[in-house]
């Protein structure tokens, strides 16, 4: 059973062990997992690596949900000129849209559920 909740900064996923009622896996008890993928903190790097997210293990998916990069609210994101206007990512979007994650490598946002399950 997968439970999705939120802490003050990001979504949290907990996996309950359904084989024994009332117990949790060691990973969920500690609220962390061992990831076998070294790029699990940046969605853009993960996608650039050619790794299919559909083939990621449950532990890697949970590690990405719980351990993805979260920029500080005071970060000045790089600006891009588009149609004569300066455009940049806004940290406030991460609070407004809980499904959104920022990629340092791509300087952009991704829908995390879309990346993991599409």
TORPA-4810 file (N, C-alpha, C, O; in nm, 3 decimals):
<nodes>
NODE_1_0.085_-0.117_0.000_0.000_0.000_0.000_0.090_0.123_0.000_0.182_0.133_0.081_X
NODE_2_0.065_0.215_-0.090_0.142_0.339_-0.097_0.056_0.452_-0.045_-0.057_0.471_-0.090_X
NODE_3_0.109_0.527_0.049_0.040_0.641_0.106_0.116_0.767_0.069_0.237_0.774_0.089_X
NODE_4_0.047_0.865_0.014_0.111_0.990_-0.021_0.060_1.097_0.072_-0.061_1.114_0.089_X
NODE_5_0.151_1.169_0.133_0.116_1.278_0.222_0.209_1.394_0.194_0.278_1.395_0.092_X
NODE_6_0.213_1.491_0.283_0.300_1.606_0.266_0.363_1.641_0.399_0.300_1.630_0.504_X
NODE_7_0.492_1.685_0.392_0.547_1.750_0.508_0.552_1.898_0.473_0.488_1.939_0.376_X
NODE_8_0.623_1.978_0.545_0.621_2.122_0.522_0.683_2.161_0.387_0.655_2.270_0.337_X
NODE_9_0.765_2.074_0.328_0.839_2.114_0.209_0.813_2.031_0.085_0.828_2.081_-0.026_X
NODE_10_0.774_1.904_0.099_0.760_1.820_-0.019_0.671_1.701_0.011_0.646_1.667_0.126_X
NODE_11_0.622_1.637_-0.097_0.541_1.518_-0.075_0.624_1.407_-0.010_0.745_1.401_-0.028_X
NODE_12_0.558_1.322_0.065_0.623_1.208_0.129_0.545_1.083_0.092_0.423_1.080_0.100_X
NODE_13_0.617_0.980_0.052_0.555_0.853_0.016_0.599_0.749_0.117_0.718_0.736_0.145_X
NODE_14_0.505_0.675_0.172_0.534_0.566_0.265_0.474_0.439_0.207_0.359_0.438_0.165_X
NODE_15_0.553_0.333_0.206_0.506_0.205_0.154_0.484_0.111_0.271_0.578_0.080_0.345_X
NODE_16_0.361_0.066_0.287_0.330_-0.029_0.392_0.349_-0.171_0.339_0.317_-0.199_0.224_X
NODE_17_0.399_-0.258_0.423_0.417_-0.398_0.388_0.281_-0.466_0.403_0.233_-0.485_0.514_X
NODE_18_0.220_-0.505_0.290_0.087_-0.564_0.295_0.091_-0.713_0.326_-0.014_-0.776_0.344_X
NODE_19_0.211_-0.772_0.332_0.218_-0.915_0.361_0.186_-0.945_0.507_0.139_-1.055_0.537_X
NODE_20_0.209_-0.852_0.596_0.178_-0.869_0.737_0.099_-0.748_0.785_0.156_-0.640_0.798_X
NODE_21_-0.029_-0.764_0.810_-0.110_-0.651_0.855_-0.049_-0.582_0.976_-0.001_-0.647_1.069_X
NODE_22_-0.051_-0.449_0.973_-0.002_-0.372_1.086_0.148_-0.353_1.088_0.200_-0.292_1.182_X
NODE_23_0.221_-0.403_0.987_0.366_-0.384_0.986_0.405_-0.295_0.870_0.330_-0.280_0.773_X
NODE_24_0.520_-0.238_0.881_0.575_-0.156_0.774_0.710_-0.213_0.735_0.780_-0.274_0.816_X
NODE_25_0.743_-0.192_0.609_0.874_-0.236_0.564_0.981_-0.155_0.636_0.952_-0.048_0.689_X
NODE_26_1.103_-0.206_0.638_1.212_-0.134_0.703_1.232_0.002_0.639_1.263_0.100_0.707_X
NODE_27_1.213_0.009_0.506_1.231_0.136_0.436_1.128_0.238_0.482_1.162_0.354_0.506_X
NODE_28_1.003_0.198_0.494_0.902_0.294_0.533_0.913_0.330_0.681_0.881_0.441_0.720_X
NODE_29_0.959_0.237_0.761_0.976_0.266_0.903_1.079_0.376_0.923_1.063_0.463_1.009_X
NODE_30_1.183_0.372_0.843_1.287_0.475_0.853_1.254_0.595_0.766_1.321_0.698_0.773_X
NODE_31_1.148_0.581_0.681_1.106_0.684_0.586_1.216_0.720_0.489_1.228_0.834_0.446_X
NODE_32_1.297_0.621_0.455_1.399_0.640_0.354_1.428_0.505_0.289_1.397_0.400_0.345_X
NODE_33_1.487_0.511_0.171_1.519_0.389_0.100_1.658_0.399_0.042_1.714_0.508_0.029_X
NODE_34_1.713_0.285_0.008_1.840_0.279_-0.061_1.814_0.288_-0.210_1.739_0.206_-0.263_X
NODE_35_1.872_0.383_-0.277_1.854_0.397_-0.421_1.972_0.335_-0.492_2.087_0.350_-0.449_X
NODE_36_1.945_0.265_-0.601_2.052_0.208_-0.681_2.088_0.299_-0.796_2.178_0.266_-0.874_X
NODE_37_2.021_0.412_-0.810_2.044_0.504_-0.920_2.107_0.632_-0.866_2.048_0.699_-0.781_X
NODE_38_2.228_0.669_-0.916_2.300_0.784_-0.861_2.241_0.920_-0.897_2.284_1.020_-0.841_X
NODE_39_2.143_0.926_-0.988_2.089_1.055_-1.030_1.948_1.078_-0.976_1.869_1.148_-1.038_X
NODE_40_1.917_1.019_-0.861_1.781_1.024_-0.810_1.743_1.158_-0.746_1.631_1.172_-0.698_X
NODE_41_1.832_1.256_-0.745_1.793_1.384_-0.688_1.755_1.487_-0.794_1.709_1.596_-0.759_X
NODE_42_1.773_1.456_-0.923_1.743_1.552_-1.029_1.669_1.480_-1.142_1.726_1.396_-1.212_X
NODE_43_1.542_1.514_-1.159_1.459_1.449_-1.260_1.517_1.470_-1.400_1.516_1.378_-1.482_X
NODE_44_1.567_1.590_-1.428_1.624_1.618_-1.560_1.745_1.532_-1.590_1.759_1.482_-1.702_X
NODE_45_1.833_1.514_-1.492_1.950_1.429_-1.510_1.908_1.284_-1.530_1.965_1.212_-1.612_X
NODE_46_1.808_1.242_-1.456_1.757_1.106_-1.470_1.704_1.083_-1.612_1.735_0.981_-1.673_X
NODE_47_1.626_1.177_-1.663_1.571_1.162_-1.797_1.681_1.169_-1.904_1.676_1.097_-2.003_X
NODE_48_1.781_1.256_-1.883_1.892_1.266_-1.977_1.978_1.140_-1.979_2.044_1.111_-2.079_X
NODE_49_1.978_1.065_-1.869_2.060_0.944_-1.861_2.007_0.833_-1.949_2.075_0.732_-1.970_X
NODE_50_1.887_0.851_-2.001_1.827_0.748_-2.086_1.756_0.640_-2.007_1.707_0.543_-2.064_X
NODE_51_1.750_0.655_-1.876_1.681_0.559_-1.791_1.531_0.573_-1.810_1.476_0.682_-1.800_X
NODE_52_1.464_0.463_-1.838_1.319_0.466_-1.848_1.263_0.462_-1.706_1.291_0.370_-1.630_X
NODE_53_1.184_0.561_-1.673_1.127_0.566_-1.539_1.032_0.451_-1.513_1.005_0.416_-1.399_X
NODE_54_0.980_0.392_-1.621_0.889_0.278_-1.604_0.964_0.154_-1.554_0.902_0.062_-1.501_X
NODE_55_1.096_0.153_-1.572_1.175_0.037_-1.527_1.242_0.060_-1.393_1.313_-0.027_-1.343_X
NODE_56_1.221_0.178_-1.333_1.279_0.205_-1.202_1.217_0.114_-1.097_1.099_0.081_-1.103_X
NODE_57_1.298_0.075_-1.001_1.247_-0.004_-0.890_1.158_0.085_-0.802_1.165_0.208_-0.810_X
NODE_58_1.077_0.022_-0.721_0.994_0.098_-0.626_1.081_0.180_-0.533_1.047_0.294_-0.500_X
NODE_59_1.194_0.124_-0.491_1.285_0.196_-0.402_1.339_0.321_-0.469_1.350_0.426_-0.405_X
NODE_60_1.373_0.312_-0.599_1.422_0.429_-0.670_1.313_0.534_-0.687_1.341_0.654_-0.675_X
NODE_61_1.191_0.491_-0.714_1.080_0.587_-0.728_1.055_0.658_-0.595_1.034_0.779_-0.593_X
NODE_62_1.056_0.585_-0.487_1.035_0.645_-0.355_1.150_0.739_-0.320_1.129_0.846_-0.263_X
NODE_63_1.273_0.697_-0.356_1.389_0.783_-0.330_1.377_0.914_-0.408_1.414_1.020_-0.356_X
NODE_64_1.327_0.908_-0.529_1.310_1.030_-0.608_1.200_1.119_-0.550_1.217_1.241_-0.543_X
NODE_65_1.090_1.060_-0.508_0.980_1.138_-0.449_1.027_1.205_-0.319_1.000_1.323_-0.297_X
NODE_66_1.096_1.131_-0.234_1.135_1.184_-0.104_1.267_1.261_-0.106_1.294_1.338_-0.014_X
NODE_67_1.350_1.241_-0.210_1.483_1.300_-0.207_1.518_1.389_-0.325_1.635_1.422_-0.345_X
NODE_68_1.417_1.429_-0.403_1.450_1.516_-0.516_1.497_1.652_-0.469_1.466_1.696_-0.358_X
NODE_69_1.573_1.718_-0.555_1.627_1.850_-0.524_1.514_1.950_-0.501_1.420_1.958_-0.580_X
NODE_70_1.524_2.024_-0.391_1.429_2.131_-0.360_1.511_2.258_-0.341_1.585_2.271_-0.243_X
NODE_71_1.499_2.353_-0.434_1.578_2.475_-0.421_1.530_2.561_-0.304_1.413_2.557_-0.266_X
NODE_72_1.622_2.637_-0.249_1.591_2.731_-0.144_1.497_2.838_-0.200_1.507_2.874_-0.317_X
NODE_73_1.407_2.887_-0.119_1.310_2.986_-0.163_1.375_3.117_-0.211_1.312_3.194_-0.284_X
NODE_74_1.498_3.143_-0.170_1.564_3.268_-0.207_1.651_3.255_-0.333_1.720_3.350_-0.369_X
NODE_75_1.648_3.141_-0.399_1.730_3.120_-0.517_1.687_3.212_-0.631_1.568_3.230_-0.656_X
NODE_76_1.784_3.270_-0.698_1.758_3.346_-0.819_1.782_3.252_-0.936_1.896_3.222_-0.970_X
NODE_77_1.675_3.206_-0.998_1.685_3.111_-1.107_1.738_3.179_-1.232_1.714_3.299_-1.252_X
NODE_78_1.809_3.104_-1.317_1.858_3.163_-1.443_1.743_3.220_-1.525_1.633_3.165_-1.527_X
NODE_79_1.771_3.329_-1.592_1.670_3.393_-1.676_1.696_3.360_-1.822_1.811_3.350_-1.866_X
NODE_80_1.587_3.344_-1.897_1.592_3.319_-2.040_1.508_3.426_-2.107_1.397_3.455_-2.065_X
NODE_81_1.563_3.485_-2.214_1.487_3.585_-2.287_1.401_3.514_-2.390_1.450_3.441_-2.476_X
NODE_82_1.269_3.537_-2.380_1.173_3.480_-2.473_1.079_3.592_-2.517_1.014_3.656_-2.434_X
NODE_83_1.073_3.615_-2.648_0.987_3.720_-2.703_1.010_3.855_-2.636_0.916_3.931_-2.611_X
NODE_84_1.137_3.885_-2.607_1.172_4.013_-2.549_1.151_4.025_-2.399_1.175_4.131_-2.343_X
NODE_85_1.107_3.917_-2.334_1.083_3.920_-2.189_1.177_3.822_-2.119_1.206_3.715_-2.172_X
NODE_86_1.222_3.859_-1.999_1.301_3.768_-1.917_1.207_3.669_-1.850_1.111_3.709_-1.783_X
NODE_87_1.234_3.542_-1.867_1.154_3.436_-1.806_1.242_3.354_-1.713_1.360_3.333_-1.741_X
NODE_88_1.185_3.309_-1.602_1.259_3.220_-1.512_1.161_3.138_-1.430_1.044_3.173_-1.414_X
NODE_89_1.212_3.029_-1.378_1.135_2.943_-1.289_1.110_3.021_-1.160_1.191_3.105_-1.122_X
NODE_90_1.000_2.993_-1.093_0.968_3.059_-0.966_0.954_2.956_-0.855_0.881_2.858_-0.868_X
NODE_91_1.026_2.979_-0.746_1.023_2.886_-0.633_0.883_2.872_-0.576_0.847_2.766_-0.525_X
NODE_92_0.803_2.976_-0.584_0.666_2.972_-0.531_0.582_2.866_-0.600_0.488_2.813_-0.540_X
NODE_93_0.613_2.833_-0.725_0.538_2.730_-0.796_0.550_2.595_-0.726_0.457_2.515_-0.730_X
NODE_94_0.663_2.570_-0.662_0.683_2.442_-0.592_0.590_2.428_-0.472_0.554_2.316_-0.435_X
NODE_95_0.552_2.539_-0.413_0.458_2.538_-0.301_0.315_2.527_-0.353_0.233_2.454_-0.297_X
NODE_96_0.287_2.598_-0.459_0.153_2.599_-0.516_0.118_2.465_-0.581_0.006_2.416_-0.566_X
NODE_97_0.211_2.408_-0.651_0.189_2.283_-0.726_0.274_2.172_-0.664_0.392_2.158_-0.698_X
NODE_98_0.217_2.095_-0.575_0.290_1.992_-0.501_0.349_1.883_-0.589_0.444_1.815_-0.550_X
NODE_99_0.294_1.865_-0.709_0.341_1.763_-0.802_0.462_1.810_-0.882_0.525_1.729_-0.950_X
NODE_100_0.495_1.939_-0.875_0.602_1.998_-0.953_0.737_1.982_-0.884_0.748_2.004_-0.763_X
NODE_101_0.839_1.942_-0.960_0.976_1.936_-0.909_1.066_2.014_-1.003_1.039_2.024_-1.122_X
NODE_102_1.173_2.071_-0.948_1.266_2.151_-1.027_1.388_2.069_-1.061_1.439_1.994_-0.978_X
NODE_103_1.435_2.083_-1.184_1.558_2.018_-1.228_1.667_2.123_-1.242_1.655_2.218_-1.320_X
NODE_104_1.776_2.106_-1.165_1.891_2.195_-1.176_1.954_2.183_-1.315_1.990_2.283_-1.377_X
NODE_105_1.966_2.060_-1.362_2.036_2.037_-1.489_1.960_2.092_-1.609_2.023_2.132_-1.707_X
NODE_106_1.829_2.096_-1.602_1.747_2.143_-1.714_1.690_2.283_-1.691_1.629_2.341_-1.780_X
NODE_107_1.711_2.338_-1.571_1.653_2.467_-1.532_1.506_2.473_-1.570_1.461_2.564_-1.640_X
NODE_108_1.432_2.373_-1.522_1.290_2.370_-1.553_1.216_2.280_-1.458_1.275_2.209_-1.376_X
NODE_109_1.085_2.285_-1.470_0.999_2.206_-1.383_0.945_2.083_-1.453_0.927_2.082_-1.575_X
NODE_110_0.920_1.980_-1.375_0.862_1.855_-1.425_0.748_1.813_-1.334_0.751_1.835_-1.213_X
NODE_111_0.648_1.752_-1.393_0.540_1.688_-1.319_0.595_1.554_-1.272_0.615_1.463_-1.353_X
NODE_112_0.619_1.540_-1.143_0.683_1.418_-1.092_0.598_1.292_-1.118_0.653_1.192_-1.162_X
NODE_113_0.466_1.293_-1.093_0.389_1.173_-1.123_0.394_1.137_-1.273_0.396_1.020_-1.309_X
NODE_114_0.397_1.239_-1.358_0.406_1.214_-1.503_0.537_1.145_-1.537_0.539_1.051_-1.617_X
NODE_115_0.646_1.191_-1.478_0.777_1.132_-1.503_0.781_0.988_-1.455_0.836_0.901_-1.523_X
NODE_116_0.724_0.962_-1.340_0.733_0.828_-1.281_0.640_0.726_-1.344_0.671_0.607_-1.348_X
NODE_117_0.526_0.770_-1.394_0.424_0.672_-1.437_0.378_0.685_-1.581_0.293_0.607_-1.624_X
NODE_118_0.431_0.778_-1.656_0.388_0.793_-1.796_0.491_0.736_-1.892_0.471_0.741_-2.013_X
</nodes>
